[in-house]
Amino acid sequence: MDLVRHLRYFTVLAEELHFGNAAIRLGMAQPPLSQRIKRLEEELGVRLFDRSARQVRLTDAGRMLLGEAREIVARADRLMELARHGIGGALKVGVPPDLGAVVIAALVESLRERDPGLRPAPAEMWTADQVAALTGGLLDFGIVRHPITAQGLRFGAMLVQTPGVLLPADDPLAAGSTVHLADLAGRDLVLFPREGEPGLHAETVAECRRHGFDPPAVHHGMSLGLVLAGSAVAFGPRADVPGVHWRPLLGSPLAWRVSTAWRDSTPSAAEFATIAERILKENAGMTEEGAAPRRRPRQRPATGFLA
């Protein structure tokens, strides 16, 4: 019997106190989880849970052993992390291609401060590719956009990015301080690729149409070439690009939800999430979902677009 794996099952079930929820977190079916818990109880010679049709509860023995079990699992995770990364090992982090150089640099710097032995290795990938890489073990952590449907992944706090509109400098709307979505009528739109951000792409286009902006064509990419040519507009964070003016959207109709992501058993996940969330708030102007808007000092532009 793989004791550490069975102890991990025990700790997750002790947190959830529900076989179905625990099975989802562990990425497995409920019957095998029940069998493994029973096998662990037989191996230890004690009953860890009281089970009934209505609820699952820890026994006195389960409560007594839970702390030790968590410590063993944590030590095993740390051992695997050291073996995997070693001194100077690479930490593979997925980031959206349009996140921006300033934000990525701040994230790398903060991770190095946390552990000088790590070599953060950002990989620019859209959300769909990050989900596949995370579940396949090719990434350690990711910064993804929602909505997402993915089993076996855990997510950090939900942050919200409120994009503005990027206009050609000679567009009449650039003369104003804000832009209503409906005022963009008749203009083509440059937006991240549908296959890379399927959920958010659909939400963004639907919200545009709901507010009176139904672009004649949606061009997928992250280049501002069409905007510079006066052929389209784009959404994104503030960007200082010659020939392009950024303006906030009146009423903030678009809200892009972003979070960190990792596999359920990834060590040091909480530390990474805390660091990444702080960087996204400080350098990308994001706020926690549901938080009251607040005025922030003007920051360096975090453009991720390719002019």
Secondary structure as GFF3:
##gff-version 3
##sequence-region A 1 307
A	DSSP	alpha_helix	3	16	.	.	.	ID=ss1
A	DSSP	alpha_helix	19	26	.	.	.	ID=ss2
A	DSSP	alpha_helix	30	44	.	.	.	ID=ss3
A	DSSP	beta_strand	49	51	.	.	.	ID=ss4
A	DSSP	beta_strand	56	58	.	.	.	ID=ss5
A	DSSP	alpha_helix	60	85	.	.	.	ID=ss6
A	DSSP	beta_strand	90	95	.	.	.	ID=ss7
A	DSSP	alpha_helix	101	114	.	.	.	ID=ss8
A	DSSP	beta_strand	119	124	.	.	.	ID=ss9
A	DSSP	alpha_helix	127	135	.	.	.	ID=ss10
A	DSSP	beta_strand	141	145	.	.	.	ID=ss11
A	DSSP	beta_strand	153	155	.	.	.	ID=ss12
A	DSSP	beta_strand	159	161	.	.	.	ID=ss13
A	DSSP	beta_strand	164	168	.	.	.	ID=ss14
A	DSSP	three_ten_helix	172	175	.	.	.	ID=ss15
A	DSSP	three_ten_helix	181	184	.	.	.	ID=ss16
A	DSSP	beta_strand	188	191	.	.	.	ID=ss17
A	DSSP	alpha_helix	198	210	.	.	.	ID=ss18
A	DSSP	beta_strand	218	220	.	.	.	ID=ss19
A	DSSP	alpha_helix	225	228	.	.	.	ID=ss20
A	DSSP	beta_strand	232	236	.	.	.	ID=ss21
A	DSSP	beta_strand	244	247	.	.	.	ID=ss22
A	DSSP	beta_strand	256	263	.	.	.	ID=ss23
A	DSSP	alpha_helix	269	284	.	.	.	ID=ss24
A	DSSP	beta_strand	287	288	.	.	.	ID=ss25
###
